[in-house]
Amino acid sequence: MPMISSDDFFATWTHSLSSDFRQDGVPAESSDWVTETAKIKVVNHDGADRVQVVALSDDNALIAVGVRHEVRVYDIAASASEPRLVRTLPGYAGCEVGSLHFHPGGRKIAVGLSRRLPRRMESMLRVWDLDDPVESSSHLDDAVEGAVAAASSALLQHWSREDLDAADLRTEFTKIIAGGQHAVDVRNSRVLGGHFVGSSNPFSHDGRSLLYLPAGDVVVLDVETLTERFRLAGHTGTIMWAETSPDDKVVATASWDKTVRIWSMDSGEVTHVLTGATNQCWAGAFSPDGELVAVGAGDRMVRVWRVGTGELVHTLSGFSRWVRSLAFSPDGRHLAAGASGGTLRVFDVVAGECEQCWQVDVEKDQFARSFIEISGVQYNSRGDLFFSSTEGRVFGYRAVQNAKWEAAVLQHANFATSKDGSMLIALSRDGREVCIWRIN
């Protein structure tokens, strides 16, 4: 039986829908309210590298892309069709870039990194200041060359040249010296061991704090000094989501221990423990006014609580599997939730009733049931809804016009919308280009 890669499969596979967007019984129509305007070629077609992740600054001026071991920053302020490479942040200790987050001010980038060690994966993060001078790694290269030369001279008295070449000393010394540099950076707080919390935005809205997971508890850091402000201790299971409220007064965390916790940003003390979920809690979202928090769980429910009192307001159903992506509309009137099983539902926040259901026909395509999931759910400031599905497509819905949109197949549906609602960026299927769309 011939084998096919996942990329090749998803490039040709298409799903059908059992339910689509509609208003007053009228089906939504496709339109060109989102149009592609430019592509940034990041990787040459004869190269082996791929863009793994992309991020857009709040002011639409900068795009950051992670290409294996480095981050490239492009200025698109003057023209998105003529991007200018302004900074390359060098690789670190053999780590690959896994996530990127712009600071609200746009001049810092938080980078999530990982590397495979003999028996485990090691995760770390680094915050780069784009106004700082570029660091040179020449001293590390010099150290490697010096070590190789010294070792080769001594070993050739006992080994053959063939044995020396087979030992690949340069690769081994590079690993050792990179590990030493990592230890120095950790000791001096330039690099932090740990990772960001799921797909959460790690920065507070005022840009003063950064949330990350060094181990089992979320730590809140001071962004300027990268020193710990406080540690949010109390969960007994893996924490999957952590974000600050829009006014930065509280932090909410969701955990596999089936609870959601609300913490004071002044003291780090827990103010409410929100219960009701009967399975793992996966992801959440704050309402724009910060008064509500919604969390999706493995029990196929979304729960909405009042942040100030801990009161359970709604338990929203209609999903066949876990719910791991949520977003409130900018006016706070609607909550969109994406789930495994190919379901996206939009609820009226006041009434707690479902107004829209977008559903992949998993009864017709039983194979899709095993892998299809809706993720990346987000509204832009204009109220347009965007989300992605497992095979790499990005979808949009504009309720005021009952108009829908679908992008071509992309790489892992890694996309972002601009804060002002005018732009969408995503990676091309082959991972070599960043595609830019204008939201009309």
C-alpha positions in Angstrom: 0.0 0.0 0.0 1.6 3.3 -1.0 2.5 5.7 1.8 1.6 9.4 1.7 2.9 12.2 3.9 0.5 14.3 6.0 1.4 17.4 4.0 0.5 15.7 0.7 -2.7 14.3 2.2 -3.9 17.6 3.6 -3.0 19.5 0.4 -5.6 17.5 -1.5 -8.1 16.4 1.1 -11.3 18.5 1.4 -14.1 18.2 3.9 -17.9 18.8 3.5 -20.1 20.6 6.0 -23.2 19.4 7.7 -23.9 23.0 9.0 -22.6 26.3 7.8 -23.0 30.0 8.7 -26.4 31.6 8.1 -28.5 34.6 9.1 -32.3 34.4 9.5 -32.2 31.2 7.5 -30.2 32.6 4.6 -26.9 30.8 4.0 -23.7 32.9 4.1 -22.2 33.6 0.7 -18.5 33.5 -0.2 -17.0 36.9 -1.1 -13.6 38.6 -1.5 -13.6 40.7 1.7 -10.2 39.3 2.4 -7.7 39.6 -0.4 -4.1 38.5 -0.7 -1.7 41.5 -1.2 1.8 40.3 -0.8 4.1 37.4 -0.1 7.4 37.5 1.8 9.9 34.9 0.5 11.8 33.9 3.7 13.4 30.7 2.5 14.8 29.9 -0.9 13.2 27.1 -2.8 16.5 25.1 -2.9 16.9 25.3 0.9 15.9 22.7 3.5 14.7 25.1 6.1 11.1 26.0 6.7 9.3 28.9 8.5 7.8 27.4 11.6 5.9 30.2 13.2 5.0 33.8 12.5 3.9 36.9 14.6 2.7 40.4 13.8 3.4 43.5 16.0 0.4 45.4 17.3 1.2 48.4 15.1 1.4 46.3 11.9 5.0 47.5 11.4 6.9 44.3 12.0 6.6 40.6 11.1 8.7 38.1 13.0 9.3 34.6 11.5 10.9 31.6 13.2 13.2 29.7 10.8 14.6 26.6 12.6 17.3 28.1 14.8 16.8 31.8 14.3 14.2 34.6 14.2 14.0 37.0 11.2 12.3 40.4 11.7 10.8 42.3 8.7 9.7 45.9 8.5 6.5 46.2 6.5 5.5 49.7 7.8 6.2 51.4 4.5 5.0 48.7 2.2 3.8 45.1 2.9 4.7 44.2 -0.7 8.3 45.4 -0.2 9.3 44.1 3.2 12.7 44.9 4.6 14.8 42.5 6.7 15.8 44.6 9.7 17.1 42.1 12.2 18.2 38.5 12.5 18.2 37.1 16.0 20.8 34.3 16.1 20.1 30.7 17.0 20.7 29.6 20.5 22.4 26.4 21.7 21.0 24.3 18.9 17.4 25.1 19.8 14.5 25.4 17.4 12.1 28.3 17.5 8.6 27.1 18.5 6.7 30.2 19.4 6.9 34.0 19.0 5.1 36.8 20.8 5.5 40.5 20.3 5.5 42.8 23.4 2.6 45.3 23.3 5.1 48.0 22.6 6.4 46.2 19.6 10.1 46.5 20.5 10.6 43.2 22.3 9.9 39.6 21.2 9.4 36.7 23.5 10.7 33.5 21.8 9.9 29.9 22.9 12.8 27.5 22.1 13.3 23.8 22.4 16.0 21.2 21.8 16.1 17.4 22.0 18.5 16.0 24.6 19.4 12.3 24.8 16.5 11.4 27.0 14.1 14.4 27.0 13.1 17.6 25.3 14.4 20.8 26.9 12.3 24.0 26.7 13.4 27.6 27.3 12.5 31.1 26.4 14.2 34.3 25.7 13.1 37.9 25.5 14.9 39.9 22.8 15.0 43.7 22.8 15.1 44.9 19.2 16.7 48.2 20.3 19.7 46.4 21.8 22.8 45.8 19.6 23.1 42.4 17.8 25.0 39.9 19.8 28.0 38.3 18.2 28.6 34.5 18.5 32.2 34.7 17.1 33.7 34.0 20.5 31.9 30.6 20.6 33.0 29.8 17.1 36.6 30.7 18.1 36.3 28.5 21.1 35.1 25.5 19.0 37.9 26.0 16.5 40.5 26.2 19.3 39.2 23.1 21.0 39.2 21.2 17.7 42.7 22.2 16.8 44.1 21.3 20.3 42.4 18.0 20.4 43.3 17.0 16.9 47.0 17.7 17.5 47.0 15.5 20.5 44.9 12.7 19.1 46.8 12.4 15.8 49.7 11.0 17.8 47.5 7.9 18.5 44.7 8.0 15.9 44.6 7.8 12.1 43.3 10.7 10.1 40.3 8.6 9.2 39.5 7.9 12.8 39.8 11.6 13.6 37.5 12.6 10.8 34.9 9.9 11.9 34.9 11.3 15.4 33.4 14.6 14.1 35.1 16.7 16.9 33.7 19.9 15.6 30.1 18.8 16.1 30.8 17.4 19.6 32.7 20.5 20.8 29.9 22.7 19.4 27.4 20.9 21.6 29.6 21.1 24.7 30.3 24.8 24.3 26.7 25.6 23.4 25.7 23.8 26.6 28.2 25.9 28.6 26.9 29.1 27.1 23.4 28.0 28.0 24.4 27.5 31.6 26.0 31.0 31.7 22.9 32.6 30.2 20.5 30.8 32.7 22.7 31.9 35.6 22.6 35.5 34.4 18.8 35.4 33.6 19.3 36.0 29.9 17.5 32.7 29.1 14.8 31.1 31.2 14.2 27.4 31.6 10.5 26.6 30.9 7.9 27.4 28.3 4.9 29.5 27.5 1.5 28.3 28.6 -0.1 26.6 25.6 -1.3 29.1 23.0 -1.8 31.8 25.6 -0.6 35.4 25.1 2.3 35.5 27.7 2.4 39.4 28.0 0.1 41.4 30.2 -1.8 44.1 28.3 0.3 46.9 29.8 3.5 45.1 28.8 4.8 45.0 32.4 4.5 41.3 33.1 5.2 38.0 31.4 3.7 34.6 32.3 5.5 31.4 31.8 5.8 27.8 33.2 9.3 26.9 34.5 7.8 23.7 36.1 4.4 23.0 37.6 3.3 26.6 38.5 2.9 29.7 36.5 5.4 32.4 37.3 4.7 36.1 36.7 7.9 38.0 35.7 8.8 41.6 35.5 9.5 42.2 31.8 12.2 44.8 32.3 14.3 42.8 34.8 13.0 39.2 34.0 12.8 38.7 37.8 10.0 36.8 39.5 7.2 38.9 40.9 5.2 35.9 42.2 4.4 32.3 41.6 0.8 31.1 41.2 0.9 27.9 43.3 -2.2 25.8 43.8 -3.1 23.7 40.8 -2.6 19.9 41.1 -2.6 19.2 37.3 -0.9 20.5 34.2 -1.8 24.2 33.5 -2.9 24.6 29.9 -4.0 28.3 29.8 -3.0 31.4 31.6 -3.7 35.0 30.7 -4.2 38.4 32.3 -7.6 40.2 32.2 -7.9 43.1 29.8 -7.5 45.5 32.7 -4.5 43.5 34.1 -6.1 43.2 37.5 -6.2 39.4 37.6 -4.8 36.3 36.0 -6.9 33.3 35.1 -5.4 29.8 34.8 -7.1 26.6 33.5 -5.7 23.2 34.4 -6.1 19.5 33.9 -7.1 19.3 37.6 -10.6 20.4 36.3 -10.5 23.8 37.9 -10.0 27.4 36.8 -8.3 29.8 39.2 -8.5 33.6 39.4 -5.4 35.3 40.9 -4.8 38.9 42.0 -2.1 40.6 39.9 -1.3 42.8 42.9 -0.5 40.0 45.4 -0.4 36.7 43.4 -3.0 35.3 45.8 -5.9 33.2 44.5 -9.3 34.9 44.8 -11.6 32.3 43.3 -11.4 28.6 42.4 -14.0 27.9 39.7 -15.3 24.4 39.6 -17.9 22.4 37.6 -15.8 20.8 34.9 -15.8 17.0 35.0 -12.8 16.6 32.8 -9.6 18.5 32.0 -9.8 22.2 31.4 -8.0 23.2 28.2 -8.3 26.9 27.2 -10.0 30.1 28.0 -10.8 33.7 27.2 -11.7 36.9 29.0 -14.6 39.1 27.8 -13.4 42.5 26.6 -14.6 44.2 29.8 -12.9 41.6 32.0 -16.1 40.7 33.8 -16.4 37.2 32.4 -14.1 34.3 31.8 -15.0 31.3 29.5 -13.2 28.0 29.6 -13.5 24.9 27.4 -13.0 21.4 28.8 -12.7 17.8 27.9 -16.2 17.1 29.1 -17.5 18.8 25.8 -18.7 21.9 27.6 -17.8 25.6 27.8 -18.4 27.3 31.1 -18.7 31.0 31.7 -18.1 32.5 35.1 -18.2 36.0 36.6 -14.6 37.0 37.4 -15.5 39.2 40.4 -17.7 36.7 42.2 -16.9 33.3 40.8 -20.6 32.7 39.9 -21.2 30.2 37.1 -23.3 32.0 34.5 -23.6 29.5 31.6 -22.7 25.9 30.8 -22.7 25.8 27.0 -23.0 22.5 25.1 -23.3 21.2 21.6 -19.8 19.8 21.1 -18.8 16.1 20.5 -15.3 16.3 21.9 -13.0 18.6 23.9 -13.1 22.4 23.4 -9.7 24.0 23.1 -10.1 27.4 21.4 -12.3 30.3 22.5 -12.7 34.1 21.8 -15.2 36.8 22.7 -16.3 39.3 20.1 -15.0 42.9 20.6 -18.4 44.1 21.8 -18.6 41.2 24.2 -22.0 40.0 22.9 -20.8 36.8 21.4 -18.5 33.9 22.3 -17.0 31.6 19.7 -15.7 28.2 20.6 -13.8 25.6 18.5 -13.6 21.9 19.3 -12.2 18.6 18.2 -14.7 16.9 16.0 -14.8 19.8 13.6 -17.3 22.0 15.5 -17.3 25.8 15.8 -20.2 27.4 17.7 -21.0 31.1 18.3 -23.1 31.8 21.4 -25.1 34.8 22.5 -23.3 35.7 25.8 -26.4 37.1 27.6 -28.9 34.4 26.6 -26.3 31.5 26.5 -27.9 30.3 23.3 -26.1 29.1 20.2 -26.6 31.5 17.2 -24.2 29.9 14.7 -22.9 26.3 14.1 -20.2 25.5 11.6 -19.7 21.7 11.5 -17.6 19.4 9.4 -19.7 16.4 8.3 -18.0 13.7 10.3 -20.9 11.4 9.7 -20.3 11.4 6.0 -16.5 11.4 6.4 -15.9 9.0 9.4 -12.1 9.3 8.8 -12.2 13.0 9.6 -13.7 12.4 13.0 -10.4 11.0 14.2 -8.3 14.1 13.5 -10.3 17.2 12.6 -10.2 20.0 15.1 -11.1 23.7 15.0 -8.4 26.0 16.5 -7.0 29.5 16.3 -10.4 31.0 17.0 -10.2 34.8 17.1 -12.1 38.0 16.4 -10.5 41.1 15.0 -11.4 44.6 16.2 -14.0 44.9 13.5 -16.0 41.9 14.7 -14.8 39.5 11.9 -14.4 35.9 13.1 -11.5 33.8 12.0 -10.5 30.2 12.7 -8.6 27.3 11.3 -9.0 23.5 10.9 -6.5 20.7 11.2 -5.8 20.3 7.4 -4.4 23.9 7.3 -7.3 26.0 6.0 -8.2 29.4 7.5 -11.8 30.5 7.5 -13.5 33.8 8.1 -17.0 35.0 8.7 -18.4 38.6 8.6 -21.7 38.5 10.4 -22.8 42.0 9.4 -22.7 41.0 5.7 -23.4 37.3 6.2 -20.2 36.7 4.2 -17.7 33.9 4.5 -14.2 33.4 3.3 -11.7 30.6 3.0 -8.0 30.7 2.4 -6.0 28.3 0.3 -4.4 25.4 2.2 -1.6 26.8 4.5 1.0 25.2 6.7 -0.5 24.1 10.0 -2.9 27.0 9.7 -0.4 29.2 11.6 -2.0 32.6 11.2 -2.5 35.9 13.0 -4.8 38.9 12.6 -3.7 42.5 13.2 -5.0 44.4 16.2 -6.7 47.0 14.1 -8.5 44.4 12.0 -6.9 45.3 8.7 -4.5 42.5 8.1 -4.1 38.7 8.3 -0.8 36.9 7.9 -0.1 33.2 7.5 2.5 30.7 6.3 2.4 29.2 2.9 1.9 25.4 2.5 5.6 24.8 1.7 6.7 26.9 4.7 8.9 29.2 2.6 6.7 32.3 2.4 4.6 34.5 4.6 1.3 35.4 3.0 -0.3 38.8 3.7 -4.0 39.5 3.2 -5.8 42.8 3.5 -9.2 42.6 5.3 -11.3 45.0 3.3 
